C-alpha cells in the first residue's frame, strides 16, 4: 500500500488551503487503496455503526505487524479508511490497542468538518480495528 506515513499525512493536509482541498485530498487517498477482493466483502469484515458500507480486513504479517485491506461504498469514507490505515500501518496489534489516533484527526483539522454520521462511522472503524487488534495481541 502506498499510503503516506503519519508525518507526511499531516504535512500534506497542512498544505491544503481550505476544507474543499482537504476533502479532495481525502478522496484521493481513498483512491490509493487497492481493490478489495470480493471474497472479503463479507459480514464478518463489515464495520457496524457506519452509515456507509465499510469493510476492513486485518492480518499480521511474518514480522508481527498488522496489514490492512479495506473499502467503502462512499468516496469520502473510503478516504477516511485510508487515513486510518496510514496511522496504523506497520504497527503491531499491541501498538494499535495502545495508540489513540483521534488526536491526529484533530491535527489534520478533519474532526470539525465531518458530519455527525461520518464522525460516528470513523469512531466505529477505530473501535473495530482496536478490538480486532486486541484479539490478535
Residue pairs with C-beta under 8 A, 6 or more apart in sequence:
1 32
1 33
1 34
1 68
1 85
1 89
2 32
3 29
3 32
3 33
3 82
3 85
3 86
3 89
4 12
4 29
4 86
5 86
5 89
6 86
6 87
6 104
9 83
9 86
9 87
9 104
9 108
10 104
10 107
10 108
12 25
13 22
13 25
13 108
13 109
13 110
16 22
16 25
19 113
22 108
22 109
22 110
22 113
23 76
23 113
25 79
26 76
26 79
26 80
26 82
26 83
26 110
27 75
27 76
27 78
27 79
28 79
29 79
29 82
29 83
29 86
30 72
30 75
30 76
30 77
30 78
30 79
30 80
30 81
30 82
31 75
31 78
31 79
32 82
33 69
33 70
33 71
33 78
33 81
33 82
33 85
34 69
35 71
36 55
36 57
36 69
36 70
36 71
37 69
40 55
40 57
40 69
41 55
41 71
42 55
45 55
45 56
45 57
46 53
46 54
46 55
47 54
47 55
47 56
47 121
47 124
47 125
47 128
48 124
48 128
49 120
49 121
49 123
49 124
49 127
49 128
50 72
50 77
50 120
50 121
50 124
50 125
51 117
51 118
51 120
51 121
52 72
52 73
52 74
52 77
52 121
53 72
53 73
53 74
54 70
54 71
54 72
54 77
54 81
54 121
54 124
54 125
55 70
55 71
55 72
56 68
56 69
56 70
56 81
56 125
56 128
56 129
56 132
57 68
57 69
57 70
58 66
58 67
58 68
58 129
58 132
58 133
58 136
59 66
59 67
60 66
60 67
60 92
60 93
60 136
61 67
64 92
64 93
65 90
65 91
65 92
66 88
66 89
66 90
66 91
66 92
66 93
66 96
66 133
66 136
68 85
68 88
68 89
70 78
70 81
70 85
71 78
71 81
72 78
72 80
72 81
76 118
77 118
77 121
80 110
80 118
80 121
80 122
80 125
81 125
83 104
83 105
83 108
83 110
84 101
84 122
84 125
84 126
84 129
87 99
87 101
87 104
88 96
88 99
88 101
88 129
91 99
92 137
93 133
93 134
93 135
93 136
93 137
94 133
94 137
96 129
96 130
96 133
97 130
97 133
97 134
97 137
101 126
102 111
102 126
105 111
105 122
111 119
114 122
